[in-house]
Amino acid sequence: MGVTELETGRCLDINDACLEMFGFRRDEVIGQTTLLLGIWPDPQDRARLIERLKSERSVRNLEVPMRVKPGGLRHILISTELVTLGKTRCMVTVGQDITEHKRAEEALRDAHEELERRVRERTRELERANASLIESEERFRTFLDHAPNLAFIKTMDGRYLYANRRFEEVFRLDQHSIAGKTDAELFPRGQADQFRAHDL
């Protein structure tokens, strides 16, 4: 928390937490302006804040970059009120250092972007693999459909997954009526039992 003159930016008072955050001693700050102390990396940021404060009388939760004494930049969330002390208009400002919070947000955003990049990359790989698999299945199906003998694929419990064109012609069935069915569902009992025994 700090109290400064509105027009000049001269520091009238500052609490210990603010001194610690900015790295100053009290005697370095009191009587000095915030611009001379160099805490505003861009003096126009302060000028814009003053103009806003003059019209609105208070500003809440404004995020501003500020320079600390060792020279580093910190992200500070400030709220400030326009008050009159004697005949002097002043600013009472409360600030909270949110630098670590901002870094965590940036790290989270970077991680999210990296995850999205990996998902896009993996999706492209899967699409290529899927296209290759479809092409391979089409070649396999074409090969079996042109084979002169009956060909089919069944699950271990005897359900048809695929039957070639020759199979459809011989038994006068189509792929839709075959898929998912067992011999018992497609053929007379004796024939179905014979087919199942042969499969086993």
N, C-alpha and C positions, 0 to 999 in steps of 0.2 A: 504494500500500500504506500502511496506517495501523494503529497500535496504540492502542486506546482502552480505558478502564476499562469493564467491563461495566455496572455499576450506574449510574455517574454520566455516562458518555459522555465523560469528560475525555480529551483527546488527549495521549498520552505520546510518540508518535513518528509521523513521517510522511515519506514519501520525496519527492524532488524532482518526480517525475512527477505525484504526487497534488497537490502544491502548485500545479504548473503547470495541471493540469486544473481545479482549483477557483478559481484566481486569488488565492490567499493567499500571504503571506510566512510563513516558519517562526515568527517571533516573534508573529504574530497567532493562530497555531493552538495551539502547545504550551501546555498548561495550561488551555485553554478547552474547554468541552463542545461537542459537535456540535450540540446544540439551540441554544445561545447563538450559535454561528456561523451558524445558520439554514440549514444544508445540508439539513435534513429539512423539505420543504414541509408534510408532515403528520406531526407527532410520533408519531401512532399507528402509522405505518409502522415507526418505530424500536422502539416498544414491542412490536409483533408479532414483529419480528425477534429481540428479546431473549428473549421467551417461547419462541420456536421454538429458539433457540440453547441455552437452559437445558435443554430436553428432549432435543434431538438432538445437542448438542455441536458440530455443524458444519452449515453451510448452504451448498449449492452452487448456483451459477448462478441467483441471485435477481435479477430485474429490478426496479429501484426508480428512481423519479424523485428527483433531487437538485438543489438550487439551488447554482449557482456564484456567486462573489462579485459579478460584474457584475449579477446578478439573474436571469439566464436559467435555465431548467430544462434538465437533461440527463438522458438515460436511461443508467443505470449498471448493468452486470451485475456483481453482487458474489458473492464466496464468502468465508465467514468461519469462523474456528475459535475455539473457546473454549479459552483457555490460562490458566495460573496463573503470574503473575510475582511472586515472593516470596509474599505472602499474598493478593495481589489478583487476582481473576478479571478477565481481560481478553479483548478481541476482537482477533484479527489479521485484518484485512480486506484483500482484494485486489479491486480494481475495474477494470472496463474500460468506457470511454465508448463506448456503442453508438448514440449519438444519430443519427449519419449513416446507420448501418445501418438504424435504425428509419425514418428519413425515406425512404430508398430503398425499404424495404418498403412504406411507405404510398403512395409515388409509383407503385410497381408495382401495388399493389392498386387505386389510383384509375384507373390506365391500363387494368387488366383490367376493372374495372367499366364504364368508358367504352366499351371495346371490346365488351363484352357488350351494353350499351345500344344501340350502333350495329348490332350483329348482329340484335338483336330488332327494331329499327326497320326495317332492310333486309329482314328476313324478312317483316314485316307488309306492306311495300311490294310484295315479290315475290308474296306470297299474293294481294294485291288485284289486281296485274297479271295473275297467273295466272287468277284468277277471271274477270277481264274478257276475257282471251284465250279461255278455255273458252266463255264466253257468246257471244263473237264467232264462234268456230268452230261452235257449235251453231246460231246464226242462219244462217251460211253453208251448213251441211249441210242444214238444214231448207229453205232456199231452193232448193238444188240437187235435193234429194229430191222436191220438188214441181214441178220443171220438167218440161215434156212431152218435152223432147229428151234425148238421151244426153249425160252430162257425166262427165268423169273427170279425174284429175290423175296425171301420170306424172313420174318422175325423168328426167333427161337421157339416161340409158341405157335408158329404155323400161320401167321397172318401175312398176306401178300403186301409187299411194299411196291413191287414193280413186276410187270409181265410184258414181254416184248410183243411186237406186232404179230408174229407168227402164232404165239400163244392165243392172242385175241381172235385170230382167224380160225384156228382149229376149234376152239371152244365157243365161238360166237359170243364173246364177251368184250366189253370195252374197259379201258383203264379205270374209269370212274366206278364201275360196278365191281371191279376186282379189288381195288385198293382197300386195305384194312380188313378184308374178309378172310375166313379160313376155308379150307377145302369143304368142310361140312356145310358151310353156308352157300357154296357155289355148285356143288355136285351131288349126285345121288349118294346115299350112305355107303354102299359097297365100294364105289369108285373113290369116294373121299377117304374111307378107311385105308384103301390100298395106297393112295397118294401119301397119307400121313405116315404109314408104316415105312414106305420107301424113304421119306424124308428122315425119319428117325434112324 
